[in-house]
């Protein structure tokens, strides 16, 4: 029997994984942390904030008098860049490696804290020389290279506000975000490397700014990464390397009010203009640093940490650019894709740098599962001791594969729930304390208060699915939507008085562990029964033939909504699967057995790939378009825009019912 089949069989058991005594004894988070936070929540957060350096100490922890607009540590002053850089150098850790950079073509750089601090100081002086001042907005559109982190830190250092725009977004997406923020400066690169090729970035910036569409932009700083020929606007465009080479080397970081704006990060809904989620400084760094250290059990002197997220997403902000550096961690950043030049790239990087903490998305894990365990088993992953999951619920089978194949059957998995809006992790196991349960995010972190409510605001007990809410303010919470306070209140605070509604469904099981059920708009109503897409997807992926699944609800005259599933089969099972019709029947029967007849999919499509953004999230709204036989919507944010043509073409050729 193959290792993959053995893992499948494990899922038939009710598995619990208690931490080893050895791990618990050395863990950062100790059991009393929950009781301490419960006894004095604000005192707990004040203590976490005081682990940072304050230019002016705070005396007031929280002002909630103008709810839902919170003020944390409001009378204190802090500089986030000083906390991430200068203080480590001053503490004698300047020679510690801050960044191990791995370029997709194979080029590498090791950058110490002293070297990173020096680069950020010069970049801060360049920004100041260009007229950027505290409160000005700076757009950053870059590949995953060290200069991107230098740019973020430099902007924050001088009190300006960065808006990082993911390098896969189109010129039009760039234009709308730059214009909404009224950015004064754009920092970009000629391009980056992706899937073995040089991918251009500067032309999208030129198009976004063409014809005077963004008059607020005065200059464009350009990093020469690929050496591609790019257009150049004299007087506007400035070479990054030349500017830094000529910049003054000293820059004294000044303190800014704890509520000084730090960054805007745009999130797009299915319709309407993107929302500019606004985060401020003191509370954000407090929670980002605390969660990074405790959730990942970071021992900065010995661990090598790697979060695979791009800085264009909130995970890349909190758990690449800020949290790890605030904690003095040594971390890996990788420019490219996991399959370049082959699917062993990630594991070769983990082996090379002796990665001990790995944080990635369930989508990536399932992609590796699809290929089988033989690829990662070719590499030495013995240094890995903590694994993390982020972005969407992780199904139990993927959890088990991750632990057994990547974590050698012993590494604890921290399945984290949080959002762009929450700023930092809110729900997660704590390694060394939590008895783990595959597929469950388990508990709110110390200092965080959550509740699962019904539509009328009544709190639900164990075993009942409802709406996940946050009932008390938290330090890293968003402070608003840029330029639109009414939209902020309407979007997040209007459903329940004084309570933040996260938009996700969840339930506590009979043991009190929390299970995420996906977005509420991903909950279907079939014949009066509310069904979670995540629950059905998990049932499908528990079948040994299925590597990945996406489920949507489609209009149905009889039942109101019907379940439509799109599945990718494991490569090592393709020869055994039979026809699409055979697979469809088998999987429909399997869902019936796992959940019940009400969840039986009306249609199952066997596909070679699912529509995903470059951050790995499945775009279910596009699958709903296909399921309901209407024109497919905007595909510009997909990593591969051809995927929807392939899926639509297959359906036109005949669905598997």
C-alpha positions as CSV (number, residue, x, y, z in Angstrom):
1,X,0.0,0.0,0.0
2,X,1.4,3.5,-0.9
3,X,2.2,6.1,1.7
4,X,-0.6,8.3,0.3
5,X,-3.1,5.5,0.8
6,X,-1.9,4.9,4.3
7,X,-2.6,8.6,5.0
8,X,-6.1,8.3,3.6
9,X,-6.8,5.5,5.9
10,X,-5.7,7.5,8.9
11,X,-8.5,9.9,8.2
12,X,-11.1,7.2,9.1
13,X,-10.0,7.6,12.8
14,X,-10.7,10.5,15.1
15,X,-7.2,11.7,15.4
16,X,-5.7,13.9,18.2
17,X,-2.1,15.0,18.3
18,X,-0.8,16.1,21.7
19,X,2.5,18.1,21.8
20,X,5.5,16.2,22.9
21,X,6.8,16.9,26.4
22,X,10.1,18.0,24.9
23,X,8.4,20.5,22.6
24,X,6.2,21.8,25.3
25,X,9.1,22.4,27.7
26,X,10.9,24.6,25.2
27,X,7.8,26.3,23.7
28,X,7.5,30.1,23.7
29,X,3.8,30.0,24.7
30,X,3.1,28.4,28.0
31,X,-0.3,27.1,29.2
32,X,-1.0,30.1,31.6
33,X,-1.1,32.5,28.7
34,X,-4.8,32.0,28.1
35,X,-5.7,32.6,31.8
36,X,-3.5,35.7,31.9
37,X,-5.1,37.2,28.9
38,X,-8.6,36.3,30.1
39,X,-8.0,37.9,33.5
40,X,-6.9,41.2,32.1
41,X,-7.2,41.5,28.4
42,X,-6.1,45.1,28.0
43,X,-3.2,44.5,30.5
44,X,-2.2,41.5,28.4
45,X,-2.0,43.6,25.2
46,X,-0.2,46.4,27.0
47,X,2.4,43.9,28.1
48,X,2.8,42.7,24.5
49,X,3.2,46.2,23.2
50,X,5.9,46.9,25.8
51,X,8.0,44.2,24.2
52,X,8.6,46.8,21.5
53,X,10.7,50.0,21.6
54,X,8.6,53.1,22.1
55,X,10.0,56.5,21.3
56,X,7.4,57.8,23.8
57,X,5.8,55.3,26.1
58,X,2.0,55.0,26.0
59,X,-0.2,55.3,29.1
60,X,-3.6,54.5,27.6
61,X,-4.0,51.0,26.1
62,X,-7.4,51.3,24.3
63,X,-9.8,54.1,23.5
64,X,-13.1,52.6,22.2
65,X,-15.2,55.7,22.8
66,X,-15.8,56.3,19.1
67,X,-16.5,52.7,18.2
68,X,-15.9,51.1,15.7
69,X,-12.9,53.4,15.2
70,X,-10.4,52.1,17.7
71,X,-7.3,53.9,19.1
72,X,-4.7,51.6,20.6
73,X,-1.7,53.0,22.6
74,X,-2.8,56.4,21.4
75,X,-0.6,58.6,23.4
76,X,2.5,56.6,22.6
77,X,5.0,57.2,19.8
78,X,6.8,54.4,17.8
79,X,8.7,53.8,14.6
80,X,8.1,50.5,13.0
81,X,11.3,50.4,11.0
82,X,13.4,51.1,14.1
83,X,11.7,48.2,15.8
84,X,12.4,45.9,12.8
85,X,16.0,46.9,12.2
86,X,17.9,49.4,14.3
87,X,17.2,47.9,17.7
88,X,18.5,44.5,16.6
89,X,21.8,46.1,15.4
90,X,22.1,48.1,18.6
91,X,21.5,44.9,20.6
92,X,24.6,43.3,18.9
93,X,22.7,41.2,16.4
94,X,23.8,43.1,13.3
95,X,25.6,40.1,11.9
96,X,22.5,37.9,12.0
97,X,21.1,37.2,8.6
98,X,17.7,38.9,8.1
99,X,17.0,37.7,4.6
100,X,18.1,34.7,2.7
101,X,17.0,35.6,-0.9
102,X,16.6,33.0,-3.5
103,X,15.9,34.3,-7.0
104,X,14.0,32.1,-9.4
105,X,17.0,31.9,-11.8
106,X,19.1,30.6,-9.0
107,X,20.8,33.9,-7.9
108,X,21.1,34.3,-4.1
109,X,21.8,37.0,-1.5
110,X,22.3,36.9,2.2
111,X,21.5,40.2,3.9
112,X,22.3,40.8,7.5
113,X,20.3,43.0,9.9
114,X,23.2,45.6,9.7
115,X,23.2,45.5,5.9
116,X,19.4,45.7,5.7
117,X,19.3,48.6,8.1
118,X,21.9,50.5,6.0
119,X,19.9,50.0,2.8
120,X,16.7,51.1,4.4
121,X,18.3,54.3,5.8
122,X,19.6,55.2,2.3
123,X,16.2,54.5,0.8
124,X,14.5,56.6,3.4
125,X,16.9,59.5,2.5
126,X,16.0,59.0,-1.2
127,X,12.3,59.2,-0.5
128,X,12.8,62.4,1.6
129,X,14.9,63.9,-1.1
130,X,12.1,63.3,-3.6
131,X,9.7,65.3,-1.4
132,X,7.9,62.4,0.2
133,X,6.7,63.4,3.7
134,X,4.9,61.8,6.6
135,X,1.3,60.9,5.6
136,X,2.1,60.9,1.8
137,X,1.1,57.7,0.0
138,X,3.6,55.6,-1.9
139,X,2.5,52.8,-4.3
140,X,4.8,49.7,-4.4
141,X,4.5,47.3,-7.4
142,X,7.4,44.9,-7.2
143,X,8.5,41.3,-7.5
144,X,9.4,39.3,-4.4
145,X,12.9,40.6,-4.1
146,X,14.8,42.2,-1.1
147,X,14.3,45.7,-2.5
148,X,10.6,45.3,-2.0
149,X,11.0,44.9,1.7
150,X,13.6,47.7,1.8
151,X,11.0,49.9,0.1
152,X,8.2,49.0,2.6
153,X,10.5,49.6,5.5
154,X,11.8,52.9,4.1
155,X,8.3,54.3,3.5
156,X,7.2,53.3,7.0
157,X,10.4,54.7,8.5
158,X,9.7,58.3,7.3
159,X,6.0,58.0,8.3
160,X,4.7,57.8,4.8
161,X,1.9,55.3,3.9
162,X,2.6,52.4,1.5
163,X,0.1,50.8,-0.7
164,X,1.6,47.5,-2.0
165,X,0.0,46.3,-5.2
166,X,0.6,42.7,-6.1
167,X,2.9,42.3,-9.1
168,X,0.3,40.2,-11.0
169,X,-2.3,43.0,-11.2
170,X,-3.1,44.7,-14.5
171,X,-2.4,48.3,-15.5
172,X,-6.1,49.2,-14.8
173,X,-6.0,47.7,-11.4
174,X,-2.8,49.7,-10.7
175,X,-4.4,52.9,-11.9
176,X,-7.5,52.5,-9.7
177,X,-5.4,51.8,-6.6
178,X,-2.9,54.5,-7.2
179,X,-5.6,57.1,-8.0
180,X,-7.7,56.1,-5.0
181,X,-4.8,56.5,-2.6
182,X,-3.5,59.7,-4.4
183,X,0.0,58.2,-4.3
184,X,2.9,60.7,-4.7
185,X,5.5,58.1,-5.7
186,X,5.5,54.6,-7.3
187,X,8.3,52.2,-6.6
188,X,8.6,49.4,-9.1
189,X,11.0,47.2,-11.1
190,X,11.7,46.6,-14.7
191,X,10.3,43.1,-14.0
192,X,10.8,39.9,-12.1
193,X,11.2,36.2,-12.9
194,X,8.2,33.9,-13.0
195,X,8.0,30.4,-14.4
196,X,11.4,30.6,-16.0
197,X,10.8,33.8,-17.8
198,X,11.5,37.5,-17.2
199,X,8.0,39.0,-16.6
200,X,7.7,42.8,-17.2
201,X,6.3,45.2,-14.6
202,X,7.4,48.7,-15.6
203,X,5.1,48.8,-18.8
204,X,2.0,48.3,-16.6
205,X,3.1,51.3,-14.5
206,X,3.7,53.4,-17.6
207,X,0.2,52.5,-18.9
208,X,-1.4,53.1,-15.5
209,X,0.1,56.6,-15.4
210,X,-0.3,57.4,-19.1
211,X,-2.3,60.4,-20.3
212,X,-2.1,62.1,-16.9
213,X,-4.5,59.5,-15.4
214,X,-2.8,59.7,-12.0
215,X,-1.7,63.3,-11.6
216,X,-0.7,62.8,-8.0
217,X,2.3,60.8,-9.0
218,X,5.5,62.9,-9.2
219,X,8.2,60.2,-9.6
220,X,8.7,56.5,-10.3
221,X,11.6,54.7,-8.7
222,X,12.7,51.7,-10.8
223,X,14.8,48.7,-9.6
224,X,16.7,47.0,-12.4
225,X,16.0,43.3,-11.7
226,X,15.8,41.6,-15.1
227,X,17.7,44.0,-17.4
228,X,14.8,44.2,-19.8
229,X,14.4,47.3,-22.0
230,X,11.8,49.5,-20.5
231,X,10.3,52.9,-21.4
232,X,11.8,55.9,-19.5
233,X,10.2,59.2,-18.8
234,X,12.9,61.8,-18.2
235,X,12.3,63.9,-15.1
236,X,9.8,61.3,-13.7
237,X,11.6,58.0,-13.7
238,X,14.6,57.4,-11.4
239,X,17.0,54.5,-11.3
240,X,16.8,52.9,-7.8
241,X,20.4,51.7,-7.6
242,X,21.9,55.0,-8.7
243,X,19.7,56.9,-6.3
244,X,20.7,54.7,-3.3
245,X,24.4,54.9,-4.3
246,X,24.3,58.7,-4.1
247,X,22.1,58.9,-0.9
248,X,23.3,59.9,2.5
249,X,23.9,56.9,4.7
250,X,22.6,58.1,8.1
251,X,19.0,58.4,8.9
252,X,17.6,58.8,12.4
253,X,14.2,57.2,12.8
254,X,11.7,59.4,14.6
255,X,8.7,58.3,16.6
256,X,5.1,58.6,15.2
257,X,1.9,58.5,17.0
258,X,0.8,54.9,17.5
259,X,-2.3,55.6,15.4
260,X,-0.3,57.1,12.5
261,X,-1.4,55.4,9.2
262,X,1.0,52.6,8.2
263,X,-0.4,51.1,5.0
264,X,-3.4,50.8,2.8
265,X,-4.0,47.3,1.3
266,X,-6.7,47.0,-1.3
267,X,-9.1,44.0,-1.3
268,X,-11.5,43.5,-4.2
269,X,-15.0,42.1,-3.8
270,X,-17.0,40.5,-6.6
271,X,-18.3,43.9,-7.6
272,X,-17.6,47.5,-6.9
273,X,-14.4,49.4,-6.5
274,X,-11.6,47.8,-4.4
275,X,-11.7,48.6,-0.7
276,X,-8.6,50.3,0.7
277,X,-8.2,48.6,4.1
278,X,-6.3,51.0,6.4
279,X,-3.9,49.8,9.1
280,X,-2.0,52.0,11.6
281,X,1.2,51.4,13.4
282,X,1.4,50.6,17.1
283,X,-1.4,48.1,17.5
284,X,-0.6,46.4,14.2
285,X,3.1,45.8,15.0
286,X,2.2,44.7,18.6
287,X,-0.1,41.9,17.3
288,X,2.0,41.0,14.3
289,X,5.1,40.5,16.4
290,X,3.2,38.7,19.3
291,X,1.5,36.3,17.0
292,X,4.5,35.6,14.8
293,X,6.6,34.7,17.9
294,X,4.0,32.6,19.7
295,X,2.0,30.9,16.9
296,X,5.2,29.8,15.1
297,X,7.1,29.2,18.4
298,X,9.9,31.3,17.0
299,X,13.4,31.0,18.6
300,X,15.1,33.8,16.7
301,X,18.6,32.6,17.5
302,X,18.2,29.2,15.9
303,X,15.2,29.1,13.6
304,X,15.1,29.7,9.9
305,X,11.6,30.9,9.0
306,X,9.9,30.8,5.5
307,X,6.6,32.3,4.7
308,X,5.8,31.6,1.0
309,X,3.4,34.6,0.6
310,X,4.1,37.5,-1.7
311,X,4.3,41.0,-0.1
312,X,1.4,42.0,-2.2
313,X,-1.0,40.2,0.2
314,X,-1.6,40.8,3.9
315,X,0.3,37.6,4.8
316,X,3.4,39.1,3.2
317,X,3.0,42.3,5.1
318,X,2.4,40.8,8.6
319,X,4.5,37.6,8.3
320,X,7.3,38.6,6.0
321,X,7.9,42.4,6.0
322,X,7.1,43.2,9.7
323,X,6.4,40.4,12.2
324,X,9.6,38.4,11.5
325,X,11.8,41.4,11.4
326,X,10.4,42.8,14.6
327,X,11.3,39.5,16.2
328,X,14.8,39.5,14.8
329,X,14.1,36.3,12.7
330,X,16.2,35.0,9.9
331,X,13.9,34.3,7.0
332,X,13.9,33.0,3.4
333,X,12.2,34.9,0.6
334,X,11.8,33.3,-2.8
335,X,11.0,35.2,-6.0
336,X,9.4,32.5,-8.2
337,X,6.9,29.7,-8.5
338,X,7.0,26.3,-6.7
339,X,7.3,24.4,-10.0
340,X,10.3,26.2,-11.5
341,X,12.4,24.5,-12.8
342,X,10.5,21.5,-11.3
343,X,8.2,20.7,-8.5
344,X,11.1,20.0,-6.1
345,X,12.1,23.7,-6.0
346,X,10.4,24.5,-2.6
347,X,11.9,21.4,-1.0
348,X,15.3,22.1,-2.4
349,X,15.1,25.6,-0.8
350,X,14.0,24.2,2.5
351,X,16.9,21.7,2.4
352,X,19.4,24.4,1.4
353,X,18.6,26.9,4.1
354,X,17.6,24.3,6.8
355,X,14.2,25.8,7.1
356,X,12.6,25.0,10.4
357,X,9.3,26.9,10.2
358,X,7.2,26.8,7.0
359,X,4.0,28.9,6.5
360,X,2.0,28.4,3.3
361,X,-1.4,27.9,1.8
362,X,-3.6,24.8,1.6
363,X,-3.9,25.3,-2.1
364,X,-0.1,24.8,-2.4
365,X,-0.2,21.8,-0.1
366,X,-2.9,20.1,-2.3
367,X,-1.0,20.9,-5.4
368,X,2.0,18.9,-4.0
369,X,-0.4,16.1,-2.8
370,X,-1.7,15.8,-6.3
371,X,1.9,14.9,-7.4
372,X,2.4,12.4,-4.6
373,X,4.9,12.2,-1.8
374,X,7.9,11.0,-3.9
375,X,9.1,14.5,-4.8
376,X,9.5,16.0,-1.2
377,X,10.9,12.7,0.0
378,X,13.9,13.3,-2.2
379,X,15.0,16.2,0.0
380,X,16.2,16.5,3.6
381,X,13.4,18.3,5.4
382,X,14.5,17.1,8.8
383,X,15.0,20.6,10.2
384,X,11.3,21.5,9.8
385,X,9.7,21.6,13.3
386,X,6.6,23.8,12.8
387,X,4.3,24.0,9.9
388,X,1.7,26.7,9.2
389,X,-1.4,27.0,7.0
390,X,-3.1,30.2,5.9
391,X,-5.6,31.6,3.4
392,X,-8.5,29.1,3.6
393,X,-9.6,26.1,5.7
394,X,-7.3,23.1,5.3
395,X,-9.1,19.8,4.8
396,X,-8.1,17.0,7.1
397,X,-6.5,14.9,4.5
398,X,-4.2,17.7,3.3
399,X,-3.4,18.4,7.0
400,X,-2.3,14.8,7.5
401,X,-0.3,14.8,4.3
402,X,1.4,18.0,5.3
403,X,2.3,16.7,8.8
404,X,3.4,13.2,7.7
405,X,5.3,14.0,4.5
406,X,6.6,17.5,5.1
407,X,6.7,17.4,8.9
408,X,8.0,13.8,9.3
409,X,4.9,12.9,11.3
410,X,5.8,15.0,14.2
411,X,5.8,18.8,13.3
412,X,2.8,20.6,14.8
413,X,0.6,22.4,12.3
414,X,-0.8,25.8,13.1
415,X,-3.9,26.3,11.0
416,X,-4.4,30.0,11.2
417,X,-7.5,32.1,10.5
418,X,-7.3,35.8,10.0
419,X,-8.0,38.4,7.3
420,X,-6.6,41.5,5.6
421,X,-9.0,43.4,7.8
422,X,-7.8,41.7,11.1
423,X,-4.2,42.5,10.3
424,X,-2.8,39.5,12.2
425,X,-3.7,36.0,13.2
426,X,-6.8,35.7,15.3
427,X,-7.5,32.0,15.6
428,X,-4.9,29.3,15.7
429,X,-3.5,26.4,17.8
430,X,-0.4,27.3,19.9
431,X,2.3,24.6,19.4
432,X,3.4,23.2,22.7
433,X,0.0,23.8,24.3
434,X,-2.8,22.7,21.9
435,X,-3.7,19.1,21.2
436,X,-4.1,19.3,17.5
437,X,-7.1,18.1,15.4
438,X,-6.7,17.8,11.6
439,X,-8.7,20.4,9.8
440,X,-9.6,22.5,12.9
441,X,-8.3,26.1,13.5
442,X,-9.2,25.2,17.2
443,X,-9.1,28.3,19.4
444,X,-9.1,32.1,19.5
445,X,-5.6,33.3,20.5
446,X,-5.1,34.7,24.0
447,X,-6.4,38.3,24.0
448,X,-8.9,37.7,21.2
449,X,-12.7,37.3,21.9
450,X,-14.9,35.6,19.3
451,X,-18.4,34.2,19.1
452,X,-20.5,32.2,16.7
453,X,-23.9,33.8,16.3
454,X,-27.1,33.0,14.4
455,X,-28.8,35.5,12.1
456,X,-30.5,37.1,15.1
457,X,-27.3,37.6,17.1
458,X,-27.9,34.7,19.5
459,X,-24.8,32.9,20.5
460,X,-24.7,29.3,19.3
461,X,-23.4,26.3,21.3
462,X,-21.2,23.5,20.3
463,X,-22.2,21.6,17.2
464,X,-24.2,24.4,15.6
465,X,-22.9,26.3,12.5
466,X,-23.3,30.0,12.4
467,X,-21.6,33.4,11.7
468,X,-18.1,33.9,13.0
469,X,-17.8,37.3,14.8
470,X,-15.2,39.2,16.9
471,X,-16.8,40.6,20.0
472,X,-14.0,42.8,21.4
473,X,-11.6,45.2,19.6
474,X,-8.1,43.9,19.0
475,X,-4.8,45.8,18.4
476,X,-4.2,45.0,14.7
477,X,-7.8,45.7,13.6
478,X,-8.3,47.8,10.5
479,X,-9.0,51.4,11.3
480,X,-11.3,52.0,8.3
481,X,-11.6,52.0,4.6
482,X,-9.5,54.6,3.0
483,X,-11.6,57.7,2.3
484,X,-14.9,55.9,3.1
485,X,-15.8,55.7,6.8
486,X,-19.5,54.9,6.0
487,X,-18.5,51.9,3.9
488,X,-16.3,50.7,6.8
489,X,-19.2,50.8,9.2
490,X,-21.7,49.3,6.7
491,X,-19.4,46.5,5.6
492,X,-18.1,45.2,8.9
493,X,-20.2,46.6,11.8
494,X,-23.8,46.9,10.6
495,X,-25.0,43.3,11.1
496,X,-24.6,43.1,14.9
497,X,-24.3,46.2,17.1
498,X,-20.8,46.7,18.3
499,X,-19.6,43.4,16.9
500,X,-17.3,42.8,13.9
501,X,-18.8,40.3,11.5
502,X,-16.0,38.5,9.6
503,X,-18.1,37.2,6.6
504,X,-17.1,33.6,7.4
505,X,-19.2,30.7,8.7
506,X,-17.9,28.5,11.5
507,X,-18.9,26.0,14.2
508,X,-17.5,24.7,17.4
509,X,-17.5,20.9,17.5
510,X,-18.6,18.9,20.6
511,X,-15.1,19.3,22.1
512,X,-15.2,23.1,21.6
513,X,-12.8,23.2,18.7
514,X,-13.5,25.7,15.9
515,X,-14.0,24.7,12.3
516,X,-14.1,27.2,9.5
517,X,-16.9,26.7,7.0
518,X,-15.8,29.2,4.4
519,X,-17.3,32.5,3.4
520,X,-21.0,32.9,4.2
521,X,-21.6,33.7,0.5
522,X,-20.1,30.2,-0.1
523,X,-22.9,28.6,1.9
524,X,-25.6,27.1,-0.2
525,X,-29.3,26.7,0.5
526,X,-30.4,23.3,-0.9
527,X,-34.1,22.5,-0.3
528,X,-34.0,24.7,2.8
529,X,-30.8,23.1,4.1
530,X,-27.7,25.3,4.6
531,X,-24.7,23.5,3.3
532,X,-21.1,24.7,3.5
533,X,-19.0,24.5,0.3
534,X,-15.9,23.8,2.5
535,X,-17.6,20.8,4.1
536,X,-18.5,19.2,0.7
537,X,-15.0,20.0,-0.7
538,X,-13.5,18.3,2.3
539,X,-15.6,15.2,1.7
540,X,-14.6,15.1,-1.9
541,X,-10.9,15.5,-1.1
542,X,-11.1,12.7,1.5
543,X,-11.6,10.3,-1.4
544,X,-8.2,8.7,-2.5
545,X,-8.8,9.7,-6.1
546,X,-9.2,13.4,-5.5
547,X,-6.3,15.9,-5.1
548,X,-8.4,19.1,-5.1
549,X,-12.0,20.2,-5.3
550,X,-14.1,23.4,-5.5
551,X,-17.8,23.4,-4.9
552,X,-20.3,26.1,-5.8
553,X,-24.1,26.5,-5.7
554,X,-26.0,26.9,-8.9
555,X,-29.6,28.0,-9.3
556,X,-32.0,25.1,-9.5
557,X,-35.7,25.3,-10.2
558,X,-36.5,22.4,-7.9
559,X,-34.2,22.8,-4.9
560,X,-33.4,26.5,-5.0
561,X,-29.7,25.7,-5.3
562,X,-27.9,22.7,-6.5
563,X,-24.4,21.5,-5.6
564,X,-21.9,21.7,-8.5
565,X,-18.4,20.3,-8.0
566,X,-15.1,20.7,-9.9
567,X,-12.4,18.2,-9.1
568,X,-8.8,17.5,-10.0
569,X,-7.7,13.9,-9.8
570,X,-4.4,12.7,-8.3
571,X,-1.9,11.9,-11.0
572,X,-1.2,8.5,-9.5
573,X,-4.9,7.6,-9.8
574,X,-5.6,8.8,-13.3
575,X,-5.1,5.3,-14.8
576,X,-7.6,3.8,-12.2
577,X,-10.3,6.4,-12.4
578,X,-12.2,5.3,-15.5
579,X,-14.4,7.7,-17.5
580,X,-15.5,11.0,-16.2
581,X,-19.0,9.6,-15.8
582,X,-17.6,6.8,-13.7
583,X,-15.7,9.2,-11.5
584,X,-18.7,11.4,-11.1
585,X,-21.0,8.6,-9.9
586,X,-18.3,7.3,-7.5
587,X,-17.7,10.7,-6.0
588,X,-21.4,11.6,-5.7
589,X,-21.9,8.3,-3.9
590,X,-18.9,9.2,-1.7
591,X,-20.3,12.6,-0.7
592,X,-23.7,11.0,0.1
593,X,-21.9,8.5,2.4
594,X,-19.8,11.2,4.1
595,X,-22.4,13.9,4.6
596,X,-25.8,12.7,3.4
597,X,-28.1,12.7,0.3
598,X,-28.8,16.4,0.6
599,X,-25.2,17.2,-0.2
600,X,-25.0,14.9,-3.2
601,X,-23.6,17.0,-6.1
602,X,-25.9,17.5,-9.1
603,X,-22.9,17.8,-11.3
604,X,-19.2,16.9,-11.0
605,X,-16.7,18.1,-13.5
606,X,-13.3,16.5,-13.8
607,X,-10.8,19.3,-14.7
608,X,-7.1,19.6,-15.0
609,X,-6.9,22.9,-13.0
610,X,-9.0,25.3,-11.0
611,X,-9.1,29.1,-11.5
612,X,-6.8,30.6,-8.9
613,X,-5.4,33.9,-8.1
614,X,-1.6,34.2,-7.9
615,X,-2.0,34.0,-4.1
616,X,-3.5,30.6,-4.5
617,X,-7.2,31.4,-3.8
618,X,-9.8,29.6,-5.8
619,X,-12.1,32.1,-7.7
620,X,-15.4,30.4,-7.0
621,X,-17.4,33.2,-8.5
622,X,-16.0,32.3,-11.9
623,X,-17.0,28.7,-11.4
624,X,-20.5,29.9,-10.5
625,X,-20.6,31.7,-13.8
626,X,-19.8,28.4,-15.5
627,X,-22.2,26.3,-13.4
628,X,-25.1,28.7,-14.2
629,X,-24.2,28.9,-17.9
630,X,-23.6,32.7,-18.0
631,X,-20.7,34.7,-19.4
632,X,-17.5,34.3,-17.3
633,X,-16.6,37.4,-15.4
634,X,-13.3,39.3,-15.0
635,X,-10.4,36.9,-15.1
636,X,-7.5,39.4,-14.9
637,X,-6.5,38.4,-11.3
638,X,-6.0,34.7,-12.2
639,X,-2.6,33.2,-12.3
640,X,-3.5,31.5,-15.6
641,X,-6.4,33.2,-17.5
642,X,-6.6,30.3,-19.9
643,X,-8.0,28.0,-17.2
644,X,-11.5,29.3,-17.6
645,X,-11.4,28.7,-21.4
646,X,-10.5,25.1,-20.8
647,X,-13.2,24.5,-18.2
648,X,-15.9,26.3,-20.2
649,X,-14.8,24.3,-23.3
650,X,-15.1,21.0,-21.4
651,X,-18.5,21.8,-20.1
652,X,-19.6,22.8,-23.6
653,X,-18.5,19.3,-24.7
654,X,-20.7,17.6,-22.1
655,X,-20.8,17.7,-18.3
656,X,-20.4,14.7,-16.1
657,X,-23.7,14.3,-14.3
